[in-house]
Amino acid sequence: MSVVEIVVGRQAIFDRSLEVVAYELLFRAHPEEEVARTGLAGNLMTASVLYSAINLGIDQLVGDKLMFCNADREILTGSVPLGLPPERTVVEVLESVALDDEVVEGCIRLLGMGYQLALDDFVWVEGAERVLELASIVKIDVLQHTEEALAELVTRCSEFNVRLLAEKIETSAQMKYCLGLGFDYFQGYFLERPRNVSGRTLSGSQLGADRIASSLLQREFEVAELNEILQTEPGLAYQLLRLAGIGSRHGLRRRVLTIKDALVMVGPVRVQTWLALLMLRRHNAPSEHHLSTALSRARMCELLIQRTRPNLGPVGYTAGLLSAFDLLLGVDATEVQSTLVLDDELREAAFGHTSYLACVIRDVIAFEADPTSPGPRRSGLSQLEMDAAAIAALSWAMNIVSSIEQAANEYSDAPRPST
């Protein structure tokens, strides 16, 4: 497990009043990634954008605006799942995609899921009417056309119920001409250049990713089994909580107090989408010493809370794990809180000082700093109880870390396919 720097580009889309109405998401390679030197296939670049968007958080990335996301054939036909919220996403059908029956059926499927469709770099080709009848927005590259050809294309598109977006506007003259032609939206360097949005997430171990793959791809979605795996995978648990938080600020459907709650909220389809993105965009790194601290803390909190309130054990584990994300990410705890949409009870337990759960977690953190200190302890737990729970938790955590390190070593020693 490691901290992963993630970055995604975005470029604003404006309406006729020059108000920002949406952002197009753009692939950006991290300088240290192999892709920066070798390039990626289109479906992998799309997966990278989706992975980054989910882990950065939709609200952090685009605020309350719509997202435009490029989609090649794999996205349109469902080979690469789309994990972004339908009500906030416009799927751009790339100009390079052949508009055959399979793609048209895929577009209809995406519309049924609630996505809007946009045609990117649109030029009139045979069969264009089929997708014009499905699209909401048509993007036209103004640099590809003379003024006369652009006006003719606008006229042909106006026969359909679509809005027109002029892209790659680079001068005031182009902007004025497109306004006169009746375009609805505008994008280009003249208005705003693309900007990068960056952040951090936690990668999961190779073992964790493989175990989830086995669980999901070989049998039906089993919440209990996935929950057991994620208990030992802080990186994957963090990503799941980010995924569960998408759209929560716009109406939380149910409370999320545990990792299991997050699995239920996300549901099998979105979990499988998340898995596909993990498989397409893996990050492999040696375990860090903070991993054992995070797992041991979470387990110790669970064991101590179960002594007096057995039903709150799972919440204690999740809250204990959350309280260690600042160590894992190398950021302040307030930044961790800002990246996750959490239930008030869970947030108080992980980061507060008032509730019983919070008192236990604060006592565990103090115990980590000085195991011999007798207190005072807000939870009322004795030194004997703390010692016993610490020994059991550390033993459990070290076994987990050992298995992860072993899997990582086996993966690094495995032969790679030739390219």
C-alpha positions as a printed Julia matrix, in Angstrom:
419×3 Matrix{Float64}:
   0.0     0.0     0.0
   1.22    3.49   -0.79
   0.05    7.08   -1.12
  -0.77    7.72   -4.76
  -0.62   11.15   -6.33
  -3.52   11.52   -8.74
  -4.2    14.24  -11.26
  -6.92   14.93  -13.81
  -7.26   17.83  -16.22
 -10.41   19.86  -16.64
 -11.47   22.55  -19.11
 -14.44   24.82  -18.54
 -17.48   24.96  -20.84
 -19.37   28.26  -20.97
 -22.9    29.27  -21.96
 -23.88   32.32  -24.03
 -23.69   34.51  -20.89
 -20.12   33.26  -20.35
 -21.11   31.43  -17.19
 -19.39   28.1   -16.53
 -21.92   25.29  -16.9
 -19.65   22.24  -17.08
 -16.1    20.93  -17.18
 -14.59   18.44  -19.6
 -12.36   15.9   -17.83
  -9.01   15.31  -19.51
  -6.37   12.63  -19.1
  -3.15   13.76  -17.43
  -0.19   11.44  -16.81
   1.73   11.75  -13.57
   5.37   12.55  -14.41
   6.59    9.41  -12.68
   4.17    7.07  -14.4
   5.29    4.82  -17.22
   2.51    6.29  -19.34
   4.4     9.58  -19.43
   7.02    7.82  -21.54
   5.17    5.12  -23.42
   1.59    6.33  -23.81
  -1.65    4.5   -23.06
  -4.41    2.95  -25.1
  -7.63    4.94  -25.17
  -9.52    2.67  -22.79
  -6.7     2.88  -20.22
  -6.61    6.67  -20.43
 -10.37    6.72  -19.9
 -10.02    4.39  -16.93
  -7.32    6.66  -15.5
  -9.63    9.68  -15.76
 -12.5     7.8   -14.1
 -10.25    6.47  -11.34
  -8.88    9.95  -10.66
 -12.33   11.57  -10.7
 -13.74    9.06   -8.21
 -10.79    9.38   -5.84
 -10.5    13.16   -6.03
 -14.21   13.51   -5.36
 -16.75   14.92   -7.79
 -17.51   18.01   -5.72
 -13.83   18.85   -5.35
 -13.26   18.34   -9.07
 -16.19   20.2   -10.65
 -18.24   21.69   -7.82
 -21.91   21.63   -8.75
 -21.27   21.66  -12.52
 -21.74   18.88  -15.06
 -18.83   16.68  -16.17
 -18.05   15.85  -19.79
 -16.13   12.57  -20.05
 -14.65   11.18  -23.27
 -15.87    7.7   -24.15
 -14.29    5.37  -26.66
 -15.86    2.17  -27.92
 -15.16    0.23  -24.71
 -17.12    2.69  -22.56
 -20.02    2.86  -25.0
 -20.37   -0.9   -25.3
 -19.89   -1.53  -21.58
 -16.49   -3.27  -21.74
 -15.1    -0.51  -19.5
 -17.8     0.47  -16.98
 -18.56    4.1   -16.25
 -18.61    4.8   -12.51
 -19.55    8.49  -12.57
 -23.0     9.61  -11.36
 -25.41    9.7   -14.35
 -27.22   12.84  -13.27
 -23.97   14.8   -13.38
 -22.23   13.27  -16.39
 -22.29   13.95  -20.13
 -20.72   11.08  -22.09
 -18.77   12.28  -25.14
 -18.9     9.89  -28.09
 -15.46   10.25  -29.67
 -15.24   10.98  -33.37
 -13.03    7.92  -33.85
 -15.79    5.5   -32.8
 -17.55    3.65  -35.63
 -21.28    4.22  -35.26
 -22.38    0.61  -35.73
 -25.29   -1.25  -34.16
 -23.33   -2.25  -31.05
 -22.33    1.34  -30.31
 -25.85    2.65  -30.92
 -27.27    0.02  -28.57
 -24.66    1.03  -25.99
 -25.67    4.68  -26.32
 -29.29    3.74  -25.74
 -28.24    1.76  -22.65
 -26.36    4.77  -21.24
 -29.38    7.01  -21.86
 -31.52    4.51  -19.97
 -29.11    4.79  -17.04
 -29.61    8.57  -16.96
 -26.5     9.81  -18.78
 -26.57   12.53  -21.43
 -24.74   12.02  -24.71
 -22.56   14.49  -26.6
 -20.98   13.94  -30.02
 -17.34   15.04  -29.96
 -15.6    16.75  -32.93
 -18.73   16.12  -34.93
 -18.63   15.98  -38.72
 -21.4    14.7   -40.92
 -20.88   11.04  -41.8
 -23.1     8.3   -43.09
 -25.43    7.18  -40.32
 -24.99   10.38  -38.28
 -28.74   10.71  -37.95
 -28.85    7.6   -35.76
 -26.8     9.18  -33.0
 -28.07   12.73  -33.51
 -31.47   11.44  -32.47
 -29.93   10.18  -29.21
 -27.56   13.05  -28.39
 -28.3    16.11  -26.29
 -25.2    18.07  -27.31
 -23.09   18.28  -30.47
 -19.5    19.53  -30.16
 -18.03   21.07  -33.3
 -14.34   21.91  -33.7
 -14.35   25.39  -35.22
 -10.76   24.98  -36.44
 -11.75   22.1   -38.72
 -14.19   24.13  -40.81
 -14.31   27.24  -42.9
 -16.95   29.76  -41.87
 -19.2    28.62  -44.71
 -18.81   24.92  -43.86
 -19.39   25.65  -40.17
 -22.61   27.53  -40.94
 -23.8    24.64  -43.14
 -23.09   22.06  -40.42
 -24.96   24.16  -37.84
 -27.94   24.33  -40.18
 -27.99   20.55  -40.66
 -27.73   19.88  -36.93
 -30.5    22.38  -36.14
 -32.99   19.92  -37.65
 -32.45   17.77  -34.56
 -33.24   18.47  -30.9
 -29.64   19.14  -29.88
 -27.64   21.98  -28.36
 -24.46   23.05  -30.11
 -21.06   23.49  -28.46
 -18.28   25.33  -30.28
 -14.91   23.94  -29.17
 -11.32   25.08  -29.75
 -12.25   28.76  -29.89
  -8.95   30.64  -29.94
  -9.85   34.21  -30.96
 -12.46   36.83  -30.23
 -13.46   36.77  -33.9
 -14.24   33.05  -33.71
 -16.23   33.61  -30.54
 -18.27   36.4   -32.12
 -18.96   34.37  -35.26
 -20.12   31.32  -33.26
 -22.39   33.48  -31.13
 -23.93   34.78  -34.34
 -24.49   31.24  -35.64
 -26.49   30.42  -32.52
 -24.16   28.07  -30.64
 -25.33   27.34  -27.08
 -22.0    26.51  -25.43
 -18.36   27.47  -25.94
 -14.96   26.01  -25.07
 -11.39   26.87  -26.0
  -8.16   28.62  -25.12
  -9.73   32.02  -25.75
 -12.06   31.43  -22.81
  -9.99   29.19  -20.52
  -7.06   26.84  -20.89
  -7.21   23.37  -19.28
  -6.2    23.22  -15.63
  -4.96   20.31  -13.56
  -6.62   19.22  -10.32
  -4.49   16.99   -8.13
  -4.84   15.12   -4.87
  -3.9    11.96   -3.0
  -5.45    8.6    -2.48
  -4.34    5.3    -0.97
  -3.53    2.36   -3.22
  -4.56   -1.11   -2.22
  -2.19   -4.05   -2.02
  -1.87   -6.56   -4.84
  -3.24   -9.22   -2.52
  -6.32   -7.16   -1.69
  -7.05   -6.37   -5.34
  -6.65  -10.02   -6.32
  -8.88  -11.24   -3.49
 -11.61   -8.79   -4.46
 -11.25   -9.82   -8.1
 -11.69  -13.45   -7.11
 -14.69  -12.66   -4.94
 -16.48  -10.57   -7.56
 -15.57  -12.24  -10.82
 -16.05  -15.87   -9.85
 -19.29  -15.72   -7.92
 -22.17  -13.45   -6.91
 -21.63  -10.24   -4.96
 -21.02  -11.26   -1.32
 -21.09   -8.3     1.06
 -19.8   -10.3     4.04
 -16.8   -11.65    2.12
 -15.85   -8.28    0.64
 -16.26   -6.64    4.04
 -13.8    -9.16    5.51
 -11.25   -8.35    2.78
 -11.62   -4.6     3.16
 -11.13   -4.81    6.93
  -7.46   -5.54    6.16
  -7.06   -3.13    3.23
  -7.03    0.53    4.38
  -6.24    1.79    0.88
  -9.18    0.01   -0.69
 -11.45    0.93    2.23
 -10.57    4.6     1.75
 -11.4     4.4    -1.96
 -14.7     2.66   -1.18
 -15.69    5.4     1.27
 -14.88    8.0    -1.4
 -17.06    6.08   -3.86
 -19.91    5.83   -1.34
 -19.72    9.6    -0.86
 -20.37   10.47   -4.53
 -23.63   12.35   -4.64
 -24.16   12.12   -0.9
 -24.17   15.9    -0.48
 -27.13   15.93   -2.82
 -29.21   13.49   -0.77
 -27.77   10.65    1.33
 -29.85    7.52    0.9
 -28.78    5.83    4.14
 -26.27    6.13    6.96
 -22.74    4.83    6.48
 -21.22    3.82    9.81
 -19.15    0.83    8.74
 -17.31   -0.52    5.72
 -20.17   -2.96    5.27
 -22.64   -0.06    5.1
 -20.51    1.51    2.35
 -20.56   -1.75    0.36
 -24.34   -1.95    0.61
 -24.76    1.7    -0.41
 -22.42    1.46   -3.39
 -24.04   -1.78   -4.55
 -22.76   -4.61   -6.75
 -22.72   -2.72  -10.05
 -20.65    0.21   -8.8
 -18.35   -2.08   -6.8
 -17.71   -4.08   -9.96
 -17.06   -0.82  -11.82
 -14.56    0.17   -9.14
 -12.9    -3.24   -9.43
 -12.56   -2.83  -13.2
 -10.84    0.52  -12.73
  -8.5    -1.0   -10.14
  -7.58   -3.76  -12.57
  -6.94   -1.26  -15.38
  -4.95    1.17  -13.28
  -2.92   -0.69  -10.65
  -0.47    0.83   -8.19
   1.96   -1.58   -6.56
   4.33   -0.56   -3.82
   5.89   -2.09   -0.69
   3.92   -1.89    2.55
   4.73    1.08    4.77
   5.21    0.91    8.52
   2.08    3.04    9.0
  -0.03    0.18    7.62
   0.53   -1.98   10.68
  -0.24    0.99   12.93
  -3.53    1.67   11.13
  -4.65   -1.96   11.19
  -3.58   -2.49   14.78
  -5.39    0.69   15.89
  -8.6    -0.31   14.12
  -8.54   -3.82   15.56
  -7.71   -2.59   19.05
 -10.63   -0.15   18.96
 -12.94   -2.92   17.82
 -11.82   -5.3    20.6
 -12.13   -2.68   23.34
 -15.53   -1.42   22.24
 -16.88   -4.97   21.94
 -16.18   -5.5    25.65
 -18.97   -3.15   26.69
 -20.96   -2.52   23.51
 -20.7    -5.57   21.24
 -23.04   -4.16   18.59
 -20.71   -1.2    18.02
 -17.61   -3.28   17.29
 -17.79   -2.86   13.46
 -18.31    0.9    13.84
 -15.34    1.04   16.19
 -13.16   -0.74   13.65
 -14.15    1.62   10.81
 -13.75    4.7    12.98
 -10.36    3.52   14.22
  -9.22    2.96   10.65
 -10.5     6.4     9.61
  -8.56    8.01   12.45
  -5.34    6.64   10.94
  -5.85    7.91    7.39
  -3.88   11.06    8.2
  -0.83    8.83    8.85
  -1.39    6.84    5.7
  -1.91    9.86    3.45
   0.65   12.09    5.15
  -1.84   14.93    5.58
  -3.64   16.64    8.44
  -6.75   14.94    9.83
  -8.9    17.92    8.81
  -7.95   17.29    5.19
  -9.01   13.66    5.51
 -12.39   14.77    6.85
 -12.87   17.17    3.96
 -12.36   14.42    1.38
 -14.93   12.03    2.83
 -18.68   12.39    3.2
 -19.26   10.78    6.6
 -22.21   10.21    8.89
 -22.05   12.56   11.89
 -21.77    9.65   14.35
 -18.89    8.09   12.43
 -17.13   11.44   12.0
 -17.4    12.16   15.74
 -16.11    8.7    16.6
 -13.09    8.95   14.3
 -12.12   12.57   14.84
 -14.09   13.89   17.82
 -13.72   13.81   21.6
 -17.24   13.51   23.03
 -18.92   10.18   22.28
 -17.93    6.91   23.93
 -16.5     5.65   20.64
 -14.43    8.82   20.27
 -13.13    8.45   23.83
 -12.0     4.87   23.17
 -10.23    5.9    19.96
  -8.51    8.87   21.62
  -7.37    6.53   24.41
  -6.0     4.03   21.88
  -4.08    6.78   20.09
  -2.64    7.97   23.42
  -1.72    4.37   24.27
   0.2     4.1    20.98
   2.25    7.13   21.95
   2.99    5.85   25.48
   1.85    2.3    26.34
   3.03    2.6    29.96
   1.04    5.72   30.82
  -1.81    4.86   33.22
  -4.08    7.62   32.0
  -6.34    9.27   32.83
  -8.55    7.55   30.25
 -11.83    9.05   29.12
 -13.25    5.62   28.28
 -12.71    4.2    31.76
 -10.75    1.23   30.37
  -8.07   -0.25   32.6
  -4.39   -0.69   31.83
  -4.89   -4.46   31.79
  -7.66   -4.18   29.21
  -5.55   -1.87   27.05
  -2.51   -4.17   27.22
  -4.5    -7.27   26.32
  -6.25   -5.61   23.39
  -2.97   -4.1    22.13
  -1.2    -7.48   22.1
  -4.06   -9.21   20.28
  -4.45   -6.36   17.78
  -0.74   -6.12   17.01
  -0.46   -9.86   16.43
  -3.46   -9.77   14.08
  -2.13   -6.74   12.18
   1.36   -8.19   11.75
  -0.1   -11.36   10.25
  -2.05   -9.26    7.77
   0.97   -7.11    6.86
   3.1   -10.22    6.42
   0.65  -11.74    3.96
   0.47   -8.48    2.0
   4.26   -8.19    1.82
   4.56  -11.8     0.73
   2.02  -11.26   -2.06
   3.81   -8.08   -3.15
   7.16   -9.91   -3.31
   5.65  -12.77   -5.28
   4.1   -10.28   -7.71
   7.37   -8.37   -8.18
   9.24  -11.65   -8.85
   6.66  -12.92  -11.33
   7.65  -12.77  -15.02
   6.03   -9.95  -16.98
   4.46  -10.59  -20.39
   6.58   -9.35  -23.27
   5.39   -6.26  -25.13
